[in-house]
Amino acid sequence: MDYIHYLLDFLKDPHTVLSQFIGTYGTWVYSFLFLIVFVETGIVVMPLLPGDSLLFAIGLISKTSGQIDLTLIIPLLIAAALLGDNLNYLIGKYFGDYVQSKERLLFLKREHIDKTEQFFEKNGGKTIILARFVPIVRTVAPFVAGAGEMKYRTFLLYSIAGAVLWVVSITSLGYILGQYDIVKNNFEKVVLLIVFLSVLPILLKLFKKEKAS
């Protein structure tokens, strides 16, 4: 299998890839989804896996075909996100200096860390919640929290709130909108819209920074 092609297809259209996976492997999809969310959240060098679009696709599939049970997948993915956050926090706490000394490690660039640190400076601890809805930043934020020696109890509270809000809101949105043909028939465009809305806060901040300078 061409894994790069598969990853690109997954990023572009998680709905189709998930539907094919379910057709081949059935209920193993729950383990697959748990792993994807855990890795995307918990491995700081893997920030490019689908997040928001994946959750939206899960809600859409649940609504249109019933192949995914929301009452099972939502708590499962909240657990995956929390475990990932905790792993990433520990990586930051014990290996922060090493990771930050590199310009690039797999898909992680030094600039990703720098931007997330700026995000922390502006928003404080609530960054852990806000970052859930921003691609790449949600992967790097727990690492930066650990490397910056944020108290674990504080981090955990923000992490729980962020994981619950993220998983419940995006999957529910996919479920609600899944009844409309315009969404089902134009999912690739929906994915692009989700990605655009996710990175919009960063784009606005960059625009304001450019304007100020």
RAPE-V166788 format. One record per backbone hydrogen bond with DSSP energy under -0.5 kcal/mol. NH is the residue of the N-H (numbers start at 1). CO is the residue of the C=O. Records with the same first field share a line. If there is no record, write none. Layout:
# RAPE-V166788
NH->CO + CO
This chain:
# RAPE-V166788
3->1
6->2
7->3
8->4
9->5
10->6
11->7
12->8
13->9
17->13
18->14
19->15
20->16
21->17
22->18
23->19
24->20
25->21
26->22
28->25
29->26
30->27
32->28
33->29
34->30
35->31
36->32
37->33
38->34
39->35
40->36
41->37
42->38
43->39
44->42
46->43
49->46
55->51
56->52
57->53
58->54
59->55
60->56
61->57
62->58
63->59
64->60
65->61
66->61
67->61
70->68
72->69
73->69
74->70
76->72
77->73
78->74
79->75
80->76
81->77
82->78
83->79
84->80
85->81
86->82
87->83
88->84
89->85
90->86
91->87
92->88
93->89
94->90
95->91
96->92
99->95
100->96
101->97 + 98
102->99
105->108
107->45
108->105
109->107
110->103
112->109
113->109
114->110
115->111
116->112
117->113
118->114
119->115
120->116
121->117
122->118
123->119
124->120
126->123
127->124
128->125
129->126
130->126
131->127
132->129
133->130
134->131
136->47
137->135
138->134
139->136
140->136
141->137
142->138
144->140
145->141
146->142
147->143
148->144
149->146
150->145
155->151
156->152
157->153
158->154
159->155
160->156
161->157
162->158
163->159
164->160
165->161
166->162
167->163
168->164
169->165
170->166
171->167
172->168
173->169
174->170
175->171
176->172
177->173
178->174
179->176
180->177
183->180
184->180
185->181
186->183
187->184
190->186
191->187
192->188
193->189
194->190
195->191
196->192
197->193
198->194
199->195
200->196
203->199
204->200
205->201
206->202
207->203
208->204
209->205
210->206
211->207
212->208
213->209
